[in-house]
Amino acid sequence: MSQQPASGLRDDGWCFACGPHNPHGLHLSSFGFEGDQYVCDFTPQRHHQGWVGLVHGGIVATLLDEIMTRMLWERGVNAMTGELNIRYRQPAAIGQSLTVRGWVKRKRGKLIATEAQMELADGSVVAEAQAKFVET
């Protein structure tokens, strides 16, 4: 299903992170709100690897960006990432379940500040992100 918001941003199901039609994508689908946080679970496979047995940092970055972007979209806000800063805390192993959480920090006009983090099953933090989104 293709969606086209008034801003002209469109979804045709080929998003690398959540698109069901993209054969090379992450196929994220377990999204939902837990209070003010938007949450998704993901278990990386070997084709998401960087160093042997570890999730590639670019995949971690993609997951963090996606949770914040999709959270805004689910709230009816059409926005694009303007800035993304990531702090990697520890590696994540291939095959290990990860939880990604995102939330809005503040909104001023068309600028929205968000934060996110990725956690292991024991709650320890893999990476944290801060982003600025521009509403279209």
C-alpha positions in Angstrom: 0.0 0.0 0.0 1.4 3.4 -1.0 0.8 6.4 1.2 1.2 10.0 0.1 1.0 12.7 2.8 0.2 16.3 1.9 3.9 17.1 2.2 4.8 15.0 -0.9 6.7 12.3 1.1 5.6 8.9 -0.1 5.8 5.3 1.1 5.7 2.6 -1.6 6.7 -0.3 0.6 10.4 -0.3 -0.4 11.9 1.4 2.7 15.1 -0.3 3.5 14.2 -0.5 7.2 10.4 -1.4 7.2 9.4 -1.9 3.6 7.7 -5.3 3.0 8.6 -5.2 -0.7 12.3 -4.6 -0.4 14.0 -8.1 -0.7 17.3 -6.7 0.8 15.7 -4.7 3.6 15.4 -5.3 7.4 11.7 -6.0 7.2 11.0 -4.4 10.6 7.4 -4.9 11.6 7.0 -5.2 15.4 6.4 -1.5 16.1 4.2 -0.2 18.9 3.9 2.5 21.5 4.8 1.9 25.2 3.6 5.1 26.8 5.5 8.0 25.2 8.1 5.6 23.7 7.9 4.0 20.3 9.4 0.5 20.4 10.6 -2.2 17.9 12.3 -5.6 18.4 14.8 -6.9 16.0 17.1 -9.9 15.9 20.0 -9.3 13.5 21.1 -12.2 11.2 24.5 -13.0 9.7 23.9 -10.8 6.6 23.7 -7.8 9.1 27.3 -8.5 10.2 30.2 -6.1 10.3 33.1 -7.7 12.3 32.7 -11.5 12.7 29.7 -12.2 14.9 28.8 -8.5 15.5 26.1 -6.3 14.0 27.4 -3.7 11.6 27.4 -0.2 13.0 25.4 1.1 9.9 22.6 -1.3 10.7 22.6 0.0 14.3 22.4 3.6 12.9 19.6 2.6 10.5 17.5 1.0 13.4 17.9 4.1 15.6 17.0 6.5 12.7 14.0 4.4 11.7 12.5 4.2 15.2 12.5 8.0 15.5 11.3 8.6 11.9 8.5 6.1 12.1 7.5 7.3 15.6 6.9 10.7 14.1 5.0 9.3 11.1 2.8 7.2 13.4 1.9 10.4 15.2 0.9 12.0 11.9 4.1 14.1 11.6 5.8 14.0 8.2 9.5 14.8 8.8 12.9 14.0 7.5 16.1 13.5 9.4 18.2 16.7 9.5 20.9 15.6 11.9 21.7 12.2 13.5 24.3 11.7 16.3 25.0 8.2 17.6 27.1 7.1 20.6 28.0 3.4 20.4 28.3 1.9 23.9 29.0 -1.8 23.3 28.8 -4.3 20.4 25.7 -6.4 19.7 26.0 -10.0 18.7 24.4 -11.5 15.6 21.3 -13.5 16.6 20.9 -11.6 19.9 17.4 -9.9 20.3 17.6 -6.1 20.4 15.0 -3.6 21.4 15.0 -0.1 19.9 13.2 2.8 21.6 12.5 6.3 20.4 10.8 9.4 21.9 10.3 13.1 21.3 12.5 15.4 23.4 11.0 18.7 22.2 9.4 20.5 19.3 9.9 24.1 18.2 8.1 25.1 15.1 9.1 22.7 12.3 12.2 21.4 14.2 11.7 18.2 16.3 14.4 16.9 18.7 14.2 13.1 19.3 16.2 10.5 21.2 16.5 6.8 20.8 18.4 3.9 22.3 19.1 0.3 21.5 19.1 -2.3 24.3 20.1 -5.9 24.8 17.6 -8.3 26.4 19.3 -7.6 29.8 18.5 -3.8 29.4 22.1 -2.8 28.8 22.5 -0.1 26.2 24.1 -0.9 22.8 23.8 2.6 21.4 22.1 6.0 21.9 21.0 8.5 19.4 19.9 12.1 19.3 18.4 13.5 16.1 16.8 16.6 14.7 14.0 16.2 12.3 12.5 18.9 10.0 8.8 18.7 9.5 7.9 18.9 5.8 
